[in-house]
Amino acid sequence: QVQLVESGGGLVQAGGSLRLSCTASRNIFSFSTMGWYRQAPGNQREWVASITSGGTTNYADSVKGRFTISKVNTKNTVYLQMNSLKPEDTGAYYCYSDGGPRYWGQGTQVTVSS
């Protein structure tokens, strides 16, 4: 069992930045892909970004060029740097890991005001 704990959400104006963090309860980064989904009210959960155990990153088209995913293996932590935020980025952001069973964090809320 792995626990994922997110932090860093909040309220920001359009054009601003936030950095989300997700820390795992044990070292899984060496063999797991980590990533982020988001879910706006009334919408389905949407994949945002991922980073493989080898460090390859992928992004949804809607965030490409604005968001950056990274990780620090020794801290068991993955980050999502979000710049040039837009109101449509508003939602609950969930961290996940894929290294066998998929694990999810509890989510952190991001609200972008116009």
C-alpha positions, 0 to 999 in steps of 0.5 A: 500500500502507498499513500500519496499526499498532495499539497500546494493548491490554492486561489490564484489570479489568472496569469499567476503560478502555483506549484503542487507537490505529491509525496509518497509514503515509500520509495516507488519512483524508481519503478513507477510512472507518476502523474497528475489528473484534474477534475472540474465540477461537473466534468470527468477527471482529465489527465494532465501530465506524467513522468516515467521512472526514467524521467520522460515527461508527457503533457496534455495539450491544454497545459503544454508549455505552461505546466512542468512536471518534475520529481526528486526521487530521494524525497519521494516527491513529484511536483507540478509547476503551473504557470500562466494559469487560466480560469479553466485550470480550476479544479481538484488536482490528484496525484497518481502512481502506476507501478503495479496497482494505481494509487491516488492522492486525496486531491488538492484544490486549485482555483483560478480567478479571472 
